[in-house]
């Protein structure tokens, strides 16, 4: 993989981690008061964040080199 792709992949990994953290925050909001309006909004936001996170993970996979040495 070229340095340019490695740099992009590293940035995407950081974004994926940030999206994961934001999704966890939303889940904590839902758990605090599951029947509130805020929880309903947080649940919708968590689903959007999960969708974005999956898309970023797919992009990371597309840019990462295929490993033939048994590493994952």
PDB file of N, CA, C and O in Angstrom:
ATOM      1  N   UNK A   1       0.859  -1.170   0.000  1.00  0.00           N
ATOM      2  CA  UNK A   1       0.000   0.000   0.000  1.00  0.00           C
ATOM      3  C   UNK A   1       0.904   1.232   0.000  1.00  0.00           C
ATOM      4  O   UNK A   1       1.937   1.271   0.668  1.00  0.00           O
ATOM      5  N   UNK A   2       0.496   2.201  -0.743  1.00  0.00           N
ATOM      6  CA  UNK A   2       1.289   3.427  -0.797  1.00  0.00           C
ATOM      7  C   UNK A   2       1.117   4.226   0.484  1.00  0.00           C
ATOM      8  O   UNK A   2       0.151   4.051   1.226  1.00  0.00           O
ATOM      9  N   UNK A   3       2.084   5.110   0.721  1.00  0.00           N
ATOM     10  CA  UNK A   3       1.998   5.964   1.912  1.00  0.00           C
ATOM     11  C   UNK A   3       0.727   6.794   1.903  1.00  0.00           C
ATOM     12  O   UNK A   3       0.131   7.044   2.950  1.00  0.00           O
ATOM     13  N   UNK A   4       0.320   7.216   0.727  1.00  0.00           N
ATOM     14  CA  UNK A   4      -0.891   8.037   0.624  1.00  0.00           C
ATOM     15  C   UNK A   4      -2.110   7.254   1.089  1.00  0.00           C
ATOM     16  O   UNK A   4      -2.930   7.769   1.849  1.00  0.00           O
ATOM     17  N   UNK A   5      -2.232   6.008   0.633  1.00  0.00           N
ATOM     18  CA  UNK A   5      -3.356   5.176   1.065  1.00  0.00           C
ATOM     19  C   UNK A   5      -3.274   4.859   2.550  1.00  0.00           C
ATOM     20  O   UNK A   5      -4.290   4.832   3.244  1.00  0.00           O
ATOM     21  N   UNK A   6      -2.059   4.618   3.031  1.00  0.00           N
ATOM     22  CA  UNK A   6      -1.891   4.346   4.459  1.00  0.00           C
ATOM     23  C   UNK A   6      -2.351   5.546   5.281  1.00  0.00           C
ATOM     24  O   UNK A   6      -3.012   5.382   6.306  1.00  0.00           O
ATOM     25  N   UNK A   7      -2.009   6.730   4.840  1.00  0.00           N
ATOM     26  CA  UNK A   7      -2.412   7.944   5.553  1.00  0.00           C
ATOM     27  C   UNK A   7      -3.941   8.069   5.562  1.00  0.00           C
ATOM     28  O   UNK A   7      -4.532   8.380   6.596  1.00  0.00           O
ATOM     29  N   UNK A   8      -4.561   7.836   4.446  1.00  0.00           N
ATOM     30  CA  UNK A   8      -6.027   7.907   4.369  1.00  0.00           C
ATOM     31  C   UNK A   8      -6.653   6.845   5.266  1.00  0.00           C
ATOM     32  O   UNK A   8      -7.621   7.116   5.976  1.00  0.00           O
ATOM     33  N   UNK A   9      -6.097   5.637   5.231  1.00  0.00           N
ATOM     34  CA  UNK A   9      -6.620   4.557   6.061  1.00  0.00           C
ATOM     35  C   UNK A   9      -6.512   4.911   7.534  1.00  0.00           C
ATOM     36  O   UNK A   9      -7.445   4.662   8.297  1.00  0.00           O
ATOM     37  N   UNK A  10      -5.399   5.481   7.941  1.00  0.00           N
ATOM     38  CA  UNK A  10      -5.227   5.892   9.335  1.00  0.00           C
ATOM     39  C   UNK A  10      -6.266   6.933   9.734  1.00  0.00           C
ATOM     40  O   UNK A  10      -6.809   6.877  10.838  1.00  0.00           O
ATOM     41  N   UNK A  11      -6.542   7.871   8.851  1.00  0.00           N
ATOM     42  CA  UNK A  11      -7.558   8.892   9.140  1.00  0.00           C
ATOM     43  C   UNK A  11      -8.934   8.263   9.241  1.00  0.00           C
ATOM     44  O   UNK A  11      -9.726   8.630  10.109  1.00  0.00           O
ATOM     45  N   UNK A  12      -9.223   7.314   8.356  1.00  0.00           N
ATOM     46  CA  UNK A  12     -10.517   6.633   8.399  1.00  0.00           C
ATOM     47  C   UNK A  12     -10.671   5.827   9.683  1.00  0.00           C
ATOM     48  O   UNK A  12     -11.757   5.786  10.260  1.00  0.00           O
ATOM     49  N   UNK A  13      -9.609   5.196  10.128  1.00  0.00           N
ATOM     50  CA  UNK A  13      -9.661   4.446  11.383  1.00  0.00           C
ATOM     51  C   UNK A  13      -9.988   5.390  12.531  1.00  0.00           C
ATOM     52  O   UNK A  13     -10.795   5.048  13.395  1.00  0.00           O
ATOM     53  N   UNK A  14      -9.381   6.565  12.557  1.00  0.00           N
ATOM     54  CA  UNK A  14      -9.661   7.548  13.603  1.00  0.00           C
ATOM     55  C   UNK A  14     -11.123   8.003  13.543  1.00  0.00           C
ATOM     56  O   UNK A  14     -11.770   8.162  14.578  1.00  0.00           O
ATOM     57  N   UNK A  15     -11.628   8.206  12.351  1.00  0.00           N
ATOM     58  CA  UNK A  15     -13.030   8.614  12.185  1.00  0.00           C
ATOM     59  C   UNK A  15     -13.960   7.500  12.657  1.00  0.00           C
ATOM     60  O   UNK A  15     -14.967   7.760  13.317  1.00  0.00           O
ATOM     61  N   UNK A  16     -13.621   6.268  12.317  1.00  0.00           N
ATOM     62  CA  UNK A  16     -14.442   5.128  12.739  1.00  0.00           C
ATOM     63  C   UNK A  16     -14.485   5.044  14.258  1.00  0.00           C
ATOM     64  O   UNK A  16     -15.541   4.775  14.832  1.00  0.00           O
ATOM     65  N   UNK A  17     -13.360   5.268  14.912  1.00  0.00           N
ATOM     66  CA  UNK A  17     -13.314   5.249  16.376  1.00  0.00           C
ATOM     67  C   UNK A  17     -14.157   6.374  16.969  1.00  0.00           C
ATOM     68  O   UNK A  17     -14.850   6.178  17.968  1.00  0.00           O
ATOM     69  N   UNK A  18     -14.096   7.539  16.355  1.00  0.00           N
ATOM     70  CA  UNK A  18     -14.889   8.665  16.836  1.00  0.00           C
ATOM     71  C   UNK A  18     -16.387   8.386  16.678  1.00  0.00           C
ATOM     72  O   UNK A  18     -17.178   8.693  17.570  1.00  0.00           O
ATOM     73  N   UNK A  19     -16.764   7.808  15.552  1.00  0.00           N
ATOM     74  CA  UNK A  19     -18.171   7.447  15.341  1.00  0.00           C
ATOM     75  C   UNK A  19     -18.625   6.410  16.367  1.00  0.00           C
ATOM     76  O   UNK A  19     -19.748   6.477  16.867  1.00  0.00           O
ATOM     77  N   UNK A  20     -17.751   5.452  16.681  1.00  0.00           N
ATOM     78  CA  UNK A  20     -18.076   4.442  17.691  1.00  0.00           C
ATOM     79  C   UNK A  20     -18.318   5.107  19.038  1.00  0.00           C
ATOM     80  O   UNK A  20     -19.285   4.782  19.727  1.00  0.00           O
ATOM     81  N   UNK A  21     -17.451   6.029  19.417  1.00  0.00           N
ATOM     82  CA  UNK A  21     -17.611   6.721  20.695  1.00  0.00           C
ATOM     83  C   UNK A  21     -18.911   7.517  20.740  1.00  0.00           C
ATOM     84  O   UNK A  21     -19.612   7.514  21.752  1.00  0.00           O
ATOM     85  N   UNK A  22     -19.227   8.191  19.654  1.00  0.00           N
ATOM     86  CA  UNK A  22     -20.479   8.956  19.597  1.00  0.00           C
ATOM     87  C   UNK A  22     -21.689   8.033  19.702  1.00  0.00           C
ATOM     88  O   UNK A  22     -22.670   8.367  20.367  1.00  0.00           O
ATOM     89  N   UNK A  23     -21.625   6.876  19.050  1.00  0.00           N
ATOM     90  CA  UNK A  23     -22.730   5.916  19.119  1.00  0.00           C
ATOM     91  C   UNK A  23     -22.913   5.415  20.545  1.00  0.00           C
ATOM     92  O   UNK A  23     -24.045   5.278  21.008  1.00  0.00           O
ATOM     93  N   UNK A  24     -21.810   5.137  21.253  1.00  0.00           N
ATOM     94  CA  UNK A  24     -21.911   4.705  22.644  1.00  0.00           C
ATOM     95  C   UNK A  24     -22.553   5.781  23.509  1.00  0.00           C
ATOM     96  O   UNK A  24     -23.340   5.469  24.403  1.00  0.00           O
ATOM     97  N   UNK A  25     -22.227   7.035  23.256  1.00  0.00           N
ATOM     98  CA  UNK A  25     -22.854   8.130  23.996  1.00  0.00           C
ATOM     99  C   UNK A  25     -24.371   8.115  23.786  1.00  0.00           C
ATOM    100  O   UNK A  25     -25.140   8.307  24.727  1.00  0.00           O
ATOM    101  N   UNK A  26     -24.779   7.889  22.559  1.00  0.00           N
ATOM    102  CA  UNK A  26     -26.211   7.843  22.264  1.00  0.00           C
ATOM    103  C   UNK A  26     -26.873   6.666  22.978  1.00  0.00           C
ATOM    104  O   UNK A  26     -27.979   6.802  23.501  1.00  0.00           O
ATOM    105  N   UNK A  27     -26.207   5.516  23.002  1.00  0.00           N
ATOM    106  CA  UNK A  27     -26.760   4.355  23.694  1.00  0.00           C
ATOM    107  C   UNK A  27     -26.875   4.604  25.194  1.00  0.00           C
ATOM    108  O   UNK A  27     -27.834   4.160  25.824  1.00  0.00           O
ATOM    109  N   UNK A  28     -25.908   5.308  25.766  1.00  0.00           N
ATOM    110  CA  UNK A  28     -25.991   5.649  27.189  1.00  0.00           C
ATOM    111  C   UNK A  28     -27.191   6.563  27.452  1.00  0.00           C
ATOM    112  O   UNK A  28     -27.864   6.431  28.475  1.00  0.00           O
ATOM    113  N   UNK A  29     -27.451   7.475  26.539  1.00  0.00           N
ATOM    114  CA  UNK A  29     -28.610   8.367  26.670  1.00  0.00           C
ATOM    115  C   UNK A  29     -29.902   7.552  26.667  1.00  0.00           C
ATOM    116  O   UNK A  29     -30.805   7.806  27.464  1.00  0.00           O
ATOM    117  N   UNK A  30     -29.984   6.581  25.777  1.00  0.00           N
ATOM    118  CA  UNK A  30     -31.175   5.725  25.711  1.00  0.00           C
ATOM    119  C   UNK A  30     -31.321   4.945  27.019  1.00  0.00           C
ATOM    120  O   UNK A  30     -32.428   4.816  27.543  1.00  0.00           O
ATOM    121  N   UNK A  31     -30.214   4.426  27.545  1.00  0.00           N
ATOM    122  CA  UNK A  31     -30.264   3.618  28.761  1.00  0.00           C
ATOM    123  C   UNK A  31     -30.659   4.445  29.990  1.00  0.00           C
ATOM    124  O   UNK A  31     -31.292   3.927  30.910  1.00  0.00           O
ATOM    125  N   UNK A  32     -30.285   5.724  30.002  1.00  0.00           N
ATOM    126  CA  UNK A  32     -30.612   6.582  31.151  1.00  0.00           C
ATOM    127  C   UNK A  32     -32.113   6.730  31.350  1.00  0.00           C
ATOM    128  O   UNK A  32     -32.610   6.631  32.472  1.00  0.00           O
ATOM    129  N   UNK A  33     -32.819   6.962  30.278  1.00  0.00           N
ATOM    130  CA  UNK A  33     -34.279   7.152  30.377  1.00  0.00           C
ATOM    131  C   UNK A  33     -34.914   6.644  29.088  1.00  0.00           C
ATOM    132  O   UNK A  33     -35.215   7.423  28.184  1.00  0.00           O
ATOM    133  N   UNK A  34     -35.113   5.331  29.011  1.00  0.00           N
ATOM    134  CA  UNK A  34     -35.545   4.713  27.762  1.00  0.00           C
ATOM    135  C   UNK A  34     -36.890   5.195  27.215  1.00  0.00           C
ATOM    136  O   UNK A  34     -37.142   5.067  26.017  1.00  0.00           O
ATOM    137  N   UNK A  35     -37.738   5.734  28.047  1.00  0.00           N
ATOM    138  CA  UNK A  35     -39.063   6.148  27.583  1.00  0.00           C
ATOM    139  C   UNK A  35     -39.169   7.632  27.252  1.00  0.00           C
ATOM    140  O   UNK A  35     -40.254   8.110  26.920  1.00  0.00           O
ATOM    141  N   UNK A  36     -38.084   8.356  27.334  1.00  0.00           N
ATOM    142  CA  UNK A  36     -38.133   9.801  27.103  1.00  0.00           C
ATOM    143  C   UNK A  36     -38.028  10.128  25.613  1.00  0.00           C
ATOM    144  O   UNK A  36     -37.622   9.296  24.802  1.00  0.00           O
ATOM    145  N   UNK A  37     -38.399  11.345  25.285  1.00  0.00           N
ATOM    146  CA  UNK A  37     -38.250  11.823  23.911  1.00  0.00           C
ATOM    147  C   UNK A  37     -36.782  11.901  23.518  1.00  0.00           C
ATOM    148  O   UNK A  37     -36.416  11.635  22.373  1.00  0.00           O
ATOM    149  N   UNK A  38     -35.941  12.272  24.491  1.00  0.00           N
ATOM    150  CA  UNK A  38     -34.513  12.346  24.221  1.00  0.00           C
ATOM    151  C   UNK A  38     -33.948  10.974  23.867  1.00  0.00           C
ATOM    152  O   UNK A  38     -33.072  10.861  23.010  1.00  0.00           O
ATOM    153  N   UNK A  39     -34.446   9.945  24.522  1.00  0.00           N
ATOM    154  CA  UNK A  39     -33.983   8.582  24.235  1.00  0.00           C
ATOM    155  C   UNK A  39     -34.392   8.158  22.832  1.00  0.00           C
ATOM    156  O   UNK A  39     -33.623   7.498  22.133  1.00  0.00           O
ATOM    157  N   UNK A  40     -35.586   8.528  22.422  1.00  0.00           N
ATOM    158  CA  UNK A  40     -36.035   8.187  21.070  1.00  0.00           C
ATOM    159  C   UNK A  40     -35.149   8.867  20.030  1.00  0.00           C
ATOM    160  O   UNK A  40     -34.759   8.254  19.037  1.00  0.00           O
ATOM    161  N   UNK A  41     -34.839  10.132  20.267  1.00  0.00           N
ATOM    162  CA  UNK A  41     -33.950  10.860  19.363  1.00  0.00           C
ATOM    163  C   UNK A  41     -32.557  10.238  19.365  1.00  0.00           C
ATOM    164  O   UNK A  41     -31.937  10.085  18.313  1.00  0.00           O
ATOM    165  N   UNK A  42     -32.068   9.880  20.558  1.00  0.00           N
ATOM    166  CA  UNK A  42     -30.739   9.273  20.681  1.00  0.00           C
ATOM    167  C   UNK A  42     -30.687   7.933  19.955  1.00  0.00           C
ATOM    168  O   UNK A  42     -29.668   7.605  19.347  1.00  0.00           O
ATOM    169  N   UNK A  43     -31.757   7.162  20.007  1.00  0.00           N
ATOM    170  CA  UNK A  43     -31.792   5.866  19.329  1.00  0.00           C
ATOM    171  C   UNK A  43     -31.693   6.048  17.811  1.00  0.00           C
ATOM    172  O   UNK A  43     -31.000   5.292  17.130  1.00  0.00           O
ATOM    173  N   UNK A  44     -32.384   7.044  17.301  1.00  0.00           N
ATOM    174  CA  UNK A  44     -32.316   7.327  15.863  1.00  0.00           C
ATOM    175  C   UNK A  44     -30.901   7.764  15.480  1.00  0.00           C
ATOM    176  O   UNK A  44     -30.360   7.328  14.464  1.00  0.00           O
ATOM    177  N   UNK A  45     -30.315   8.622  16.298  1.00  0.00           N
ATOM    178  CA  UNK A  45     -28.955   9.091  16.025  1.00  0.00           C
ATOM    179  C   UNK A  45     -27.955   7.939  16.082  1.00  0.00           C
ATOM    180  O   UNK A  45     -27.035   7.873  15.267  1.00  0.00           O
ATOM    181  N   UNK A  46     -28.133   7.034  17.041  1.00  0.00           N
ATOM    182  CA  UNK A  46     -27.226   5.886  17.167  1.00  0.00           C
ATOM    183  C   UNK A  46     -27.275   5.022  15.916  1.00  0.00           C
ATOM    184  O   UNK A  46     -26.241   4.546  15.446  1.00  0.00           O
ATOM    185  N   UNK A  47     -28.468   4.820  15.378  1.00  0.00           N
ATOM    186  CA  UNK A  47     -28.599   4.030  14.152  1.00  0.00           C
ATOM    187  C   UNK A  47     -27.894   4.704  12.978  1.00  0.00           C
ATOM    188  O   UNK A  47     -27.258   4.030  12.168  1.00  0.00           O
ATOM    189  N   UNK A  48     -28.002   6.012  12.882  1.00  0.00           N
ATOM    190  CA  UNK A  48     -27.313   6.751  11.818  1.00  0.00           C
ATOM    191  C   UNK A  48     -25.798   6.645  11.968  1.00  0.00           C
ATOM    192  O   UNK A  48     -25.074   6.458  10.990  1.00  0.00           O
ATOM    193  N   UNK A  49     -25.336   6.769  13.209  1.00  0.00           N
ATOM    194  CA  UNK A  49     -23.899   6.656  13.469  1.00  0.00           C
ATOM    195  C   UNK A  49     -23.387   5.256  13.141  1.00  0.00           C
ATOM    196  O   UNK A  49     -22.295   5.104  12.592  1.00  0.00           O
ATOM    197  N   UNK A  50     -24.172   4.236  13.476  1.00  0.00           N
ATOM    198  CA  UNK A  50     -23.785   2.863  13.159  1.00  0.00           C
ATOM    199  C   UNK A  50     -23.693   2.661  11.649  1.00  0.00           C
ATOM    200  O   UNK A  50     -22.765   2.015  11.162  1.00  0.00           O
ATOM    201  N   UNK A  51     -24.639   3.206  10.917  1.00  0.00           N
ATOM    202  CA  UNK A  51     -24.614   3.101   9.458  1.00  0.00           C
ATOM    203  C   UNK A  51     -23.359   3.782   8.895  1.00  0.00           C
ATOM    204  O   UNK A  51     -22.692   3.232   8.018  1.00  0.00           O
ATOM    205  N   UNK A  52     -23.048   4.956   9.392  1.00  0.00           N
ATOM    206  CA  UNK A  52     -21.850   5.672   8.937  1.00  0.00           C
ATOM    207  C   UNK A  52     -20.587   4.906   9.311  1.00  0.00           C
ATOM    208  O   UNK A  52     -19.643   4.831   8.524  1.00  0.00           O
ATOM    209  N   UNK A  53     -20.574   4.342  10.509  1.00  0.00           N
ATOM    210  CA  UNK A  53     -19.404   3.584  10.962  1.00  0.00           C
ATOM    211  C   UNK A  53     -19.168   2.363  10.080  1.00  0.00           C
ATOM    212  O   UNK A  53     -18.030   2.045   9.737  1.00  0.00           O
ATOM    213  N   UNK A  54     -20.238   1.691   9.721  1.00  0.00           N
ATOM    214  CA  UNK A  54     -20.107   0.524   8.839  1.00  0.00           C
ATOM    215  C   UNK A  54     -19.564   0.934   7.467  1.00  0.00           C
ATOM    216  O   UNK A  54     -18.749   0.222   6.880  1.00  0.00           O
ATOM    217  N   UNK A  55     -20.010   2.060   6.972  1.00  0.00           N
ATOM    218  CA  UNK A  55     -19.515   2.538   5.678  1.00  0.00           C
ATOM    219  C   UNK A  55     -18.026   2.861   5.751  1.00  0.00           C
ATOM    220  O   UNK A  55     -17.276   2.559   4.823  1.00  0.00           O
ATOM    221  N   UNK A  56     -17.605   3.467   6.841  1.00  0.00           N
ATOM    222  CA  UNK A  56     -16.185   3.782   7.020  1.00  0.00           C
ATOM    223  C   UNK A  56     -15.383   2.487   7.131  1.00  0.00           C
ATOM    224  O   UNK A  56     -14.307   2.375   6.545  1.00  0.00           O
ATOM    225  N   UNK A  57     -15.895   1.516   7.874  1.00  0.00           N
ATOM    226  CA  UNK A  57     -15.201   0.230   8.006  1.00  0.00           C
ATOM    227  C   UNK A  57     -15.057  -0.448   6.643  1.00  0.00           C
ATOM    228  O   UNK A  57     -14.032  -1.068   6.359  1.00  0.00           O
ATOM    229  N   UNK A  58     -16.067  -0.329   5.819  1.00  0.00           N
ATOM    230  CA  UNK A  58     -16.000  -0.899   4.468  1.00  0.00           C
ATOM    231  C   UNK A  58     -14.920  -0.197   3.647  1.00  0.00           C
ATOM    232  O   UNK A  58     -14.181  -0.844   2.905  1.00  0.00           O
ATOM    233  N   UNK A  59     -14.832   1.119   3.779  1.00  0.00           N
ATOM    234  CA  UNK A  59     -13.797   1.875   3.064  1.00  0.00           C
ATOM    235  C   UNK A  59     -12.405   1.479   3.547  1.00  0.00           C
ATOM    236  O   UNK A  59     -11.478   1.355   2.747  1.00  0.00           O
ATOM    237  N   UNK A  60     -12.263   1.283   4.845  1.00  0.00           N
ATOM    238  CA  UNK A  60     -10.976   0.847   5.389  1.00  0.00           C
ATOM    239  C   UNK A  60     -10.596  -0.496   4.784  1.00  0.00           C
ATOM    240  O   UNK A  60      -9.453  -0.701   4.377  1.00  0.00           O
ATOM    241  N   UNK A  61     -11.554  -1.403   4.727  1.00  0.00           N
ATOM    242  CA  UNK A  61     -11.302  -2.717   4.146  1.00  0.00           C
ATOM    243  C   UNK A  61     -10.926  -2.652   2.681  1.00  0.00           C
ATOM    244  O   UNK A  61     -10.101  -3.435   2.210  1.00  0.00           O
ATOM    245  N   UNK A  62     -11.525  -1.726   1.965  1.00  0.00           N
ATOM    246  CA  UNK A  62     -11.227  -1.585   0.544  1.00  0.00           C
ATOM    247  C   UNK A  62      -9.830  -1.025   0.314  1.00  0.00           C
ATOM    248  O   UNK A  62      -9.188  -1.361  -0.682  1.00  0.00           O
ATOM    249  N   UNK A  63      -9.354  -0.185   1.211  1.00  0.00           N
ATOM    250  CA  UNK A  63      -8.038   0.425   1.052  1.00  0.00           C
ATOM    251  C   UNK A  63      -6.908  -0.409   1.652  1.00  0.00           C
ATOM    252  O   UNK A  63      -5.755  -0.297   1.234  1.00  0.00           O
ATOM    253  N   UNK A  64      -7.245  -1.244   2.630  1.00  0.00           N
ATOM    254  CA  UNK A  64      -6.220  -2.044   3.289  1.00  0.00           C
ATOM    255  C   UNK A  64      -5.702  -3.107   2.324  1.00  0.00           C
ATOM    256  O   UNK A  64      -6.464  -3.662   1.533  1.00  0.00           O
ATOM    257  N   UNK A  65      -4.414  -3.383   2.393  1.00  0.00           N
ATOM    258  CA  UNK A  65      -3.867  -4.399   1.501  1.00  0.00           C
ATOM    259  C   UNK A  65      -4.382  -5.785   1.866  1.00  0.00           C
ATOM    260  O   UNK A  65      -4.653  -6.073   3.032  1.00  0.00           O
ATOM    261  N   UNK A  66      -4.512  -6.630   0.863  1.00  0.00           N
ATOM    262  CA  UNK A  66      -4.881  -8.011   1.121  1.00  0.00           C
ATOM    263  C   UNK A  66      -3.701  -8.678   1.816  1.00  0.00           C
ATOM    264  O   UNK A  66      -2.560  -8.569   1.367  1.00  0.00           O
ATOM    265  N   UNK A  67      -3.986  -9.362   2.906  1.00  0.00           N
ATOM    266  CA  UNK A  67      -2.900  -9.972   3.666  1.00  0.00           C
ATOM    267  C   UNK A  67      -2.790 -11.440   3.290  1.00  0.00           C
ATOM    268  O   UNK A  67      -3.780 -12.172   3.285  1.00  0.00           O
ATOM    269  N   UNK A  68      -1.597 -11.848   2.982  1.00  0.00           N
ATOM    270  CA  UNK A  68      -1.359 -13.240   2.610  1.00  0.00           C
ATOM    271  C   UNK A  68      -0.503 -13.947   3.648  1.00  0.00           C
ATOM    272  O   UNK A  68      -0.188 -15.127   3.498  1.00  0.00           O
ATOM    273  N   UNK A  69      -0.125 -13.229   4.701  1.00  0.00           N
ATOM    274  CA  UNK A  69       0.759 -13.801   5.715  1.00  0.00           C
ATOM    275  C   UNK A  69       0.003 -14.318   6.938  1.00  0.00           C
ATOM    276  O   UNK A  69       0.617 -14.619   7.963  1.00  0.00           O
ATOM    277  N   UNK A  70      -1.337 -14.426   6.839  1.00  0.00           N
ATOM    278  CA  UNK A  70      -2.136 -14.960   7.938  1.00  0.00           C
ATOM    279  C   UNK A  70      -2.568 -13.934   8.953  1.00  0.00           C
ATOM    280  O   UNK A  70      -3.299 -14.272   9.885  1.00  0.00           O
ATOM    281  N   UNK A  71      -2.141 -12.683   8.810  1.00  0.00           N
ATOM    282  CA  UNK A  71      -2.557 -11.627   9.741  1.00  0.00           C
ATOM    283  C   UNK A  71      -3.973 -11.187   9.421  1.00  0.00           C
ATOM    284  O   UNK A  71      -4.434 -11.266   8.282  1.00  0.00           O
ATOM    285  N   UNK A  72      -4.647 -10.720  10.465  1.00  0.00           N
ATOM    286  CA  UNK A  72      -5.991 -10.189  10.283  1.00  0.00           C
ATOM    287  C   UNK A  72      -6.021  -8.747  10.676  1.00  0.00           C
ATOM    288  O   UNK A  72      -7.070  -8.107  10.597  1.00  0.00           O
TER     289      UNK A  72
END
